[in-house]
Amino acid sequence: MENIASVAGDISLGDDILSGVTAIAAFINEPERRTYYLLENRHIPAGKVGAIWTASKRRLREHYDRITQGAADAPQLPPHPRISRRRSANTSRGPHTSSR
């Protein structure tokens, strides 16, 4: 029977797991709020253990490798929510109407 450490590439589970949004955000180089949005909407591979978000470094790397290589089956990250809601500078709001 093979040793589990050799099957996993000599990486212990403790070295592979990220615990908490702060650790995950630092690893993927995103702000914590955006990371929380990505986690809640299942855009990155992670899960909760109790109330704590956890993710595998290996799975995150594989996920981002698939996205950046442009594979046809690769999931696409959503645009940043704040940017996607902005109007262009020359968009008029129109007259304000009051219902009084």
C-alpha positions as CSV (number, residue, x, y, z in Angstrom):
1,M,0.0,0.0,0.0
2,E,1.4,3.4,-1.0
3,N,2.0,6.1,1.5
4,I,-0.6,8.8,1.3
5,A,2.1,11.6,1.4
6,S,3.7,10.2,-1.7
7,V,0.4,10.0,-3.5
8,A,-0.4,13.6,-2.6
9,G,3.0,14.8,-3.9
10,D,4.6,15.1,-0.5
11,I,2.3,17.9,0.5
12,S,0.6,17.6,3.8
13,L,-3.1,18.5,4.1
14,G,-2.2,21.3,6.5
15,D,0.1,22.8,3.9
16,D,-2.6,22.6,1.1
17,I,-5.6,24.0,3.0
18,L,-6.4,27.7,3.3
19,S,-8.8,28.6,6.2
20,G,-10.8,31.7,6.2
21,V,-11.6,34.4,3.6
22,T,-8.5,36.4,4.5
23,A,-6.1,33.5,3.7
24,I,-8.0,32.7,0.5
25,A,-8.0,36.3,-0.6
26,A,-4.3,36.7,0.0
27,F,-3.6,33.5,-2.0
28,I,-5.7,34.5,-5.0
29,N,-4.6,38.2,-4.7
30,E,-8.1,39.6,-4.5
31,P,-9.7,41.9,-2.0
32,E,-11.6,40.2,0.8
33,R,-15.0,41.5,-0.2
34,R,-14.5,40.3,-3.8
35,T,-13.3,36.9,-2.5
36,Y,-16.3,36.6,-0.3
37,Y,-18.5,37.4,-3.3
38,L,-16.7,34.7,-5.4
39,L,-17.1,32.2,-2.6
40,E,-20.8,32.8,-1.9
41,N,-21.6,32.6,-5.6
42,R,-19.5,29.4,-6.1
43,H,-17.2,31.0,-8.7
44,I,-14.1,29.4,-7.1
45,P,-13.7,25.9,-5.7
46,A,-14.1,26.1,-1.9
47,G,-16.5,25.1,0.8
48,K,-17.4,25.7,4.4
49,V,-16.2,23.7,7.4
50,G,-18.7,24.9,10.0
51,A,-18.7,28.6,9.5
52,I,-15.2,28.9,8.1
53,W,-14.5,29.0,4.3
54,T,-11.8,26.6,3.3
55,A,-10.1,26.0,0.0
56,S,-7.3,23.8,-1.4
57,K,-4.3,25.6,-2.9
58,R,-3.9,22.9,-5.5
59,R,-7.6,23.1,-6.6
60,L,-7.4,27.0,-6.7
61,R,-4.3,26.8,-8.9
62,E,-5.9,24.3,-11.2
63,H,-9.0,26.4,-11.4
64,Y,-7.1,29.6,-12.3
65,D,-4.9,27.7,-14.7
66,R,-8.0,26.5,-16.6
67,I,-9.4,30.1,-16.7
68,T,-6.1,31.7,-17.9
69,Q,-5.4,29.0,-20.5
70,G,-8.8,29.8,-22.1
71,A,-10.1,26.3,-22.2
72,A,-13.5,26.0,-23.8
73,D,-15.0,24.3,-20.7
74,A,-13.3,26.7,-18.3
75,P,-15.7,28.7,-16.0
76,Q,-15.5,32.4,-16.4
77,L,-15.2,34.7,-13.4
78,P,-17.9,37.4,-13.3
79,P,-17.0,41.0,-13.8
80,H,-16.4,43.0,-10.7
81,P,-19.9,44.0,-9.5
82,R,-19.1,47.6,-8.9
83,I,-17.6,48.1,-12.3
84,S,-20.5,46.3,-14.1
85,R,-23.1,48.6,-12.6
86,R,-21.5,51.9,-13.6
87,R,-23.1,54.1,-16.3
88,S,-21.1,55.7,-18.9
89,A,-20.2,59.4,-18.4
90,N,-22.6,60.6,-21.0
91,T,-25.6,58.6,-19.9
92,S,-28.4,60.9,-18.8
93,R,-30.5,60.0,-15.7
94,G,-33.5,61.8,-17.2
95,P,-36.0,64.1,-15.3
96,H,-36.8,63.1,-11.8
97,T,-40.5,62.6,-11.2
98,S,-42.2,62.9,-7.9
99,S,-45.2,60.8,-7.0
100,R,-46.5,63.3,-4.5
